[in-house]
Amino acid sequence: MSHPAQSALHIRSADQAQEAARWILQSAQERQSRLLLFSGQLGAGKTTIIRQLAALLGIQDNVNSPSFNLLNVYDAAGLRLFHYDLYRLGSPAELEQLDFLERWQNRNSSNEWHCVEWPERAGRVWQGGSGMLWINIQTGVLEEERRLSIFDAPPSLEGHFV
């Protein structure tokens, strides 16, 4: 069963990615969440929005999707951003081998942020969890149009890894 979105934002162009990142950051801070799960089809803009979020957090590095190594880590003054891309994950069992589960479960530090692309590839890892935001990005009719929805819990994970 899918959970209703807590809030939604509609953007009409890639130029509004920073606005979307600011909206996500504000929502995360209000909910005291440092685990952000980004879901959406290929090309939906997950990495673009995470790049803008990193800039708002003061990270000056060039933020790219960690498609092949699954994780990139970025540092700024007193802050660390873990950027995961689970698209190439072979199975949820790999999460434990890579120490991802331990990182996510021990994320109480206010100076650590965890952004996960393709979280549905981790299957039911997220069910029953708390302190996370699930951001769903849907493409619109126009090429650059996007609808972002924020959920406090993951949507249904039927048909994904278990």
N, C-alpha and C positions, 0 to 999 in steps of 0.2 A: 504494500500500500504506500502510495506517495504522500508525503507530508505537504500541506499547503505552504506556499512561500510566505516568509515573514515580511519580505519587502522586495520590490522589484524596481529596476531602472531600465529605461529605454534610451539607447544612444543611436545616433544616425550616421556617425562617421568615426573613423579611426582617430580623428583629432580629439574625440571625446574620451579616449582611453584613460587619460589622466583623471578626468572627472569620475569615471567608473572606479578607478583605483582609490581615489579619495573617499568615495562612497563606501567601498568595501572596507577600507582602513577604519573609517568612522564606525561602521557596524561592528567590526571586530573589537575595537576599543570599548564600545558600549557594552559588549557581551563578554569582555575580558577573554577573548579567544585569540590564540596565537597559532592555531592550526587551521589553515584555509585550504579547502578542497575544491579544485576547479574542474568542472565537468563541461564537456561540449565537444562537438564533432571536430575533425581535423580542420584547421583554418578558422576556427571560431574566434580566436583572439586570446586564448589563455595565456600564452607567453607574453604577448603584448601588454596585457593588463598587469601581469606579475612584474614585468620590466618597469612599468609606471609606478607600481606599488613600492618596488625597491628604491626607486628614485625619491619617492616621498619619505621613505625611511632614512634617506641620507646616503644610500649606497651609490657610489660613483662608477663602479665597475660596469662593463658591458654585460648585461644579463641576457643569457641565451638559454634555450631549452636544453636540458641535460638528456637528450634523447638516447644517446648511446651509453653513457656511464650512469644513468638513472639519477644522479645527484650532483648538483653544483652548490658550493657554499660561498657566500659573499659576506664580507665584513665591512662594517662602518664603525665609527667611534662608539664603542660600548654596545654594539648590536651585531647580531649574526642572523643571516637569512639562509635557510636550507631550502633549496628549490629542487623538488623531485619531479621526475617524469616517468610514470609507470607504464607507458604505452608498450614498451618492449619487455615488460615483466613476463617471465615464463609461467609462473604460478605464485599464488600468495605465500607459499613456503619460502620463496626467495626473500621475502621481506624480513624474516627472522634471520636468515643467513647474512643479510646485509646490515643488520642491526637497526633497520628502519623502525620496527615495532617498538624497540626500546627507546629510541629517540622520541617517537610520538607519545609514548606513555609517560615519559619523564620530561615533559615540556613545560614545566612550571615556571621556568625563568621568564621574567618579563622582557629580557633583552634578546630572546630567541623567537624567531618567526619561522614557521614551516608552511611552505606553499607546495601543494601536491597537484600535479596535472594527471589526469586519467585515474582518479581515485577508485573508480568502479572496477578497475583491474585488480584491486586488492580484495575484492569480494566483501565478505561479511565482517571484515576487520573493524569496520566503522560502526556496525550496529551495536547499540547500547552505549556507545561512547558519548562523552560530553566535552564541552569546551571547544567545539569545532564549528566552523561555518562551512556549509556546502554551497558553493557558488555555481549555478548552472548558467551557461552562456548559450543562447540559441541564436542562430542566424535569422535574419529577417528577409523580407521580399527584396529589398535593395541590397546590393553587394556588401556594403559596409555597415548595414543596419544590424544591431544586436539588442537582444533583450536579456538582461541579467536578473536572476532571481537568487535570493539568499534564503537558505533553509538552515534551521538549527540542528536538523538531523538528516541523515542521508535519505534520498528517495529509495524506492524499491530497487533491490539489486538482483532481481530475478534475471536469469540468463547470463549472469556473470560468474566468475570464479566463486567457489564456496570454500 
